[in-house]
Amino acid sequence: MRALLIAAALLVAAPAAAQAPVSSAVLADAAKAPAGRTIIDGAAWRCEGATCSATGGANQPAPRACRRVAARFGPVTAFTYKGTALSAEQIAACNA
């Protein structure tokens, strides 16, 4: 009985872990994209061309995360942090 309850708990928890919020950035200049994995505030960023995505990361507001990424990778044209997408005004402030 105990084993059945543990198995059921694991099956319920697995889809929740697989649906973690995604973080992504589109760089204004693909040439500034890092070649390998870059860790910024605990988020592991990987880029393909101008499009970068990350897993993990510190609990912080999306605008702050954007400023930290832009400081390392250069200006961004789009940014989403843990499922929160920034507006055009927030992107402009991020790149300032």
C-alpha positions, 0 to 999 in steps of 0.5 A: 500500500505504501509503495502504491502511494509513493508511486502515485505521488511521483506520477503526480509530481512529474508533470509539474516539474516538466512544466516549469516556467520558461525564461527566454531572450532574443538578442539584438545582436546574435554575434554577442551570444555566448558559445556555451552555457552561461550562468546568470543569477542561477539561471543556465542560459544557452543561445542558438543564434540570437535566441537564448533560453534558460532553466532555473534562476533566482527568485527576482522580478523579470525586469531585474533579470532582464537587466542582468542578461542585457549587461552580459549579452547586450541589448534584447528585443524580447524577454521572458523570465519564468513565464513573465513576458516584458512589455516594450516599455520594460524592454526599453528600460532593460536596455537603457 
